[in-house]
Amino acid sequence: MTARPTAAPVIHVRGLEKSYKALQVLRGVDFDVARGSIFALLGSNGAGKTTAVKILSTLLKADAGTASINGFDVATQAADVRETISLTGQFAAVDEILSGRENLVLVAKLRHLANPGRIADELLDRFSLTDAAARRVATYSGGMRRRLDIAMSLVGDPPVIFLDEPTTGLDPQGRIEVWQAVKELAARGTTVLLTTQYLDEAEQLADRIAILHEGRIIVNGTLDELKQLLPPAEVEYVEKQPTLEDVFLALVGADADATPRTTATSARTSSARTSEEGR
Amino acid sequence: MTKHFFGDTAVLLGRSLRHITRSADTIITTAIMPIAMMLLFVYVFGGAIDTGSDSYVQYLLPGILLITVASGISYTAFRLFLDMKGGIFERFQSMPIARSSVLWAHVVTSLVANLISLVVVVGVALLMGFRSTAGVPAWLAVAGILVLFTLALTWLAVIPGLTAKSVDGASAFSYPLIFLPFLSSAFVPTDTMPGPVRAFAEHQPVTSIVNAIRALFTEQPVGGDIWIALGWCVGLLVVAYVLATATYRRKIA
């Protein structure tokens, strides 16, 4: 697995191990993430997803193994890695006392960028937060907070973004808002590594999915490849009932934001076994 | 990395100063407890306490100033704790900024907040009849001692701020510091205390710092007290700084 000059993976992880005292969290994790793709690390609580993300974002040191981002080693070239990445952690890392705009300006200044105010305004616009820009973040809803959190990670256009359980704790609308934001990111060529415990989230967003179980990657492939692991789907006809999520979104007026309704519907259709979603 | 140290610290300092101006209640709470204590001791107990000085507020103020700082730094631990818990700390750590800036911004903020509280407390003392004939150099010396004392306790506060498991744990450490002045010459002269208590009172840092500030205010010779006071402040500052930065390095490693 030597780096090929043309298609070198932007994230390259080999034999990663990490223990907390006697508890072995990662027992040799290997994976690569291609440039501009969305890679989902799927696993139950305690599978080691957050630990892996913390090592890749230079917050933790691995006990063994190597990891590199854009060719920079996370252990020995941490400063270069930090120039390349952005982390959106499990808990929204926003400053509640500052306004949304001030949060973005703060990050732009800390990234030593020229014209922090303009960068902030552009991101506020892109994430539909312009109206709330001057309000304190403490008054934001969960979805808005998460959007601001992701917007803060995009300041300075880092080529690699880590999203650690970006939708945990969000209501269905907030979840759809975040999905939309992540899809847009990938469309712009940013490499996204996201962790999730929701299977439909990985199915919706990811180009490749790796399942982390008991500290190891047990499978790694595209959705279609993972589906091949089981016997081929039988075609059976099932009456499509609206799910509670469909009902909820219809009742609370997801039409305020046009996009969610369609996304929600397509999310449901794809889970009906009859339609094999083309990717 | 270090080339951005001052710039990054300034940006983060601007952030925490905004926190303070938007929650001015923390400064007021910090000042209210010592002011209440000052009112209680001057107008309730003070008449019965013989300190040998003309008015009790004259005698009491230096100790009250130290209590102000001791209660003020618990907010430093509190603010640092909130950053640690909230995830913004991890965001900063994953960004290309000078890593020590994160701590220094909190430390300088603590200094600014405590100085404001101290000015408020001195203002109330002046209304209560505190007078000093001391000139500018003596006031500057008092300010210098208080700055050193604040810095020393602030670095001490950084440790629970980084390691506490709960909000209560982060701020509870300051209670013993608030009570230390009671076992010193801050409220009553030590020579009325029984042997062992007196021995403790005369050899703990607060007594020498209080005596030095009191002497500066009343234009008495400061004698050896100021050196002992400076020794305590600088010693405590060095120890607290070393422990705090070691804790920080362990935390981010």
HADDOCK unambig.tbl for C-alpha pairs under 7 A between the chains (distance, minus, plus):
assign (segid A and resid 57 and name CA) (segid B and resid 94 and name CA) 5.96 0.50 0.50
assign (segid A and resid 58 and name CA) (segid B and resid 94 and name CA) 6.43 0.50 0.50
assign (segid A and resid 59 and name CA) (segid B and resid 93 and name CA) 6.82 0.50 0.50
assign (segid A and resid 59 and name CA) (segid B and resid 94 and name CA) 6.55 0.50 0.50
assign (segid A and resid 59 and name CA) (segid B and resid 252 and name CA) 6.48 0.50 0.50
assign (segid A and resid 60 and name CA) (segid B and resid 253 and name CA) 6.22 0.50 0.50
assign (segid A and resid 61 and name CA) (segid B and resid 253 and name CA) 6.76 0.50 0.50
assign (segid A and resid 79 and name CA) (segid B and resid 96 and name CA) 6.17 0.50 0.50
assign (segid A and resid 82 and name CA) (segid B and resid 94 and name CA) 5.75 0.50 0.50
assign (segid A and resid 82 and name CA) (segid B and resid 95 and name CA) 5.20 0.50 0.50
assign (segid A and resid 82 and name CA) (segid B and resid 96 and name CA) 5.09 0.50 0.50
assign (segid A and resid 83 and name CA) (segid B and resid 95 and name CA) 6.86 0.50 0.50
assign (segid A and resid 83 and name CA) (segid B and resid 96 and name CA) 5.51 0.50 0.50
assign (segid A and resid 86 and name CA) (segid B and resid 94 and name CA) 6.98 0.50 0.50
assign (segid A and resid 87 and name CA) (segid B and resid 91 and name CA) 6.40 0.50 0.50
assign (segid A and resid 87 and name CA) (segid B and resid 94 and name CA) 6.64 0.50 0.50
assign (segid A and resid 89 and name CA) (segid B and resid 87 and name CA) 6.83 0.50 0.50
assign (segid A and resid 91 and name CA) (segid B and resid 86 and name CA) 6.83 0.50 0.50
assign (segid A and resid 91 and name CA) (segid B and resid 87 and name CA) 5.86 0.50 0.50
assign (segid A and resid 92 and name CA) (segid B and resid 87 and name CA) 6.53 0.50 0.50
assign (segid A and resid 93 and name CA) (segid B and resid 86 and name CA) 6.14 0.50 0.50
assign (segid A and resid 93 and name CA) (segid B and resid 87 and name CA) 4.51 0.50 0.50
assign (segid A and resid 93 and name CA) (segid B and resid 88 and name CA) 4.23 0.50 0.50
assign (segid A and resid 93 and name CA) (segid B and resid 91 and name CA) 6.43 0.50 0.50
assign (segid A and resid 94 and name CA) (segid B and resid 88 and name CA) 5.95 0.50 0.50
assign (segid A and resid 95 and name CA) (segid B and resid 88 and name CA) 6.97 0.50 0.50
assign (segid A and resid 97 and name CA) (segid B and resid 19 and name CA) 6.31 0.50 0.50
assign (segid A and resid 110 and name CA) (segid B and resid 8 and name CA) 6.05 0.50 0.50
assign (segid A and resid 110 and name CA) (segid B and resid 97 and name CA) 6.45 0.50 0.50
assign (segid A and resid 111 and name CA) (segid B and resid 96 and name CA) 6.65 0.50 0.50
